[in-house]
Amino acid sequence: METIKNDHVFFVDCDDTLVLWDTKDFPEDQWTWIDHAGYKTMLVPHTKNIEVLKKFARLGYHITVWSATGYEWADAIVKHLGLTEYVHQVMSKPRYYMDDLPCQEWMGERVYYDPLAKE
């Protein structure tokens, strides 16, 4: 059994959080191609959220990147974006959880930045 010895844990999703699938609102020089599982996919790195991930890592948080697509996709995104030095763990997004409280009561604050919002 693995024990995460850090009381500060930050979970980050991949799709439409670290990478954006809808590229039409972004110039071509922001597009990136990722080759995963034999398919080449065009995405846009979500730079604002990537910087937030790095900030939490620098603050000493244990960073877990997850994806509903699965841990292999999360791993591919982390490596493609050059985030391996910031990310401690990749995993599939949980499908179920067991707790006496609904996650809204303990999950903490949601952090997300609109990729098209002006600073």
JORA-V352205 format. One record per residue. N is the residue number from 1. SS is DSSP state (alpha for helix, beta for strand, coil for the rest). PSI is psi in radians with two decimals (* if undefined). Layout:
BEGIN
((N | SS | PSI) (N | SS | PSI))
END
This chain:
BEGIN
((1 | coil | 2.37) (2 | coil | 2.38) (3 | coil | 2.19) (4 | coil | 1.96) (5 | coil | 1.14) (6 | coil | 2.18) (7 | coil | -0.07) (8 | coil | 1.81) (9 | beta | 2.35) (10 | beta | 2.08) (11 | beta | 2.35) (12 | beta | 2.27) (13 | beta | 2.83) (14 | coil | -1.17) (15 | beta | 2.20) (16 | coil | 0.33) (17 | coil | -1.03) (18 | coil | -0.55) (19 | beta | 2.55) (20 | beta | 2.34) (21 | coil | -0.56) (22 | coil | 1.71) (23 | coil | -0.12) (24 | coil | -0.44) (25 | coil | 0.10) (26 | coil | 2.50) (27 | coil | 2.67) (28 | alpha | -0.49) (29 | alpha | -0.15) (30 | alpha | -0.18) (31 | beta | 2.61) (32 | beta | 2.59) (33 | beta | 2.26) (34 | beta | 2.34) (35 | beta | 1.98) (36 | beta | 2.27) (37 | coil | 0.62) (38 | coil | 0.08) (39 | beta | 2.45) (40 | beta | 2.18) (41 | beta | 2.39) (42 | beta | 2.26) (43 | beta | 2.94) (44 | beta | 2.15) (45 | beta | 2.34) (46 | coil | 1.53) (47 | alpha | -0.64) (48 | alpha | -0.82) (49 | alpha | -0.56) (50 | alpha | -0.73) (51 | alpha | -0.62) (52 | alpha | -0.76) (53 | alpha | -0.83) (54 | alpha | -0.68) (55 | alpha | -0.81) (56 | alpha | -0.67) (57 | alpha | -0.77) (58 | alpha | -0.47) (59 | coil | -0.01) (60 | coil | 0.17) (61 | coil | 2.59) (62 | beta | 2.05) (63 | beta | 2.15) (64 | beta | 2.19) (65 | beta | 2.29) (66 | beta | 2.86) (67 | beta | 2.45) (68 | coil | -0.39) (69 | coil | -0.42) (70 | coil | 2.89) (71 | alpha | -0.54) (72 | alpha | -0.67) (73 | alpha | -0.76) (74 | alpha | -0.76) (75 | alpha | -0.77) (76 | alpha | -0.70) (77 | alpha | -0.81) (78 | alpha | -0.81) (79 | alpha | -0.75) (80 | alpha | -0.66) (81 | coil | -0.03) (82 | coil | 0.65) (83 | coil | 0.17) (84 | coil | -0.53) (85 | coil | -0.25) (86 | coil | -0.40) (87 | coil | 2.26) (88 | coil | -0.46) (89 | beta | 2.49) (90 | beta | 2.61) (91 | beta | 2.90) (92 | beta | 2.56) (93 | coil | 2.38) (94 | coil | 2.43) (95 | coil | -0.48) (96 | coil | 2.76) (97 | coil | 2.68) (98 | coil | 2.12) (99 | coil | 2.72) (100 | coil | -0.21) (101 | coil | 2.57) (102 | coil | 2.58) (103 | alpha | -0.48) (104 | alpha | -0.39) (105 | alpha | -0.30) (106 | coil | -0.23) (107 | coil | -0.51) (108 | coil | -3.01) (109 | coil | 2.39) (110 | coil | 2.35) (111 | coil | 2.10) (112 | coil | 2.43) (113 | coil | 2.31) (114 | coil | 2.15) (115 | coil | -0.33) (116 | coil | -0.04) (117 | coil | 2.46) (118 | coil | 2.54) (119 | coil | *))
END
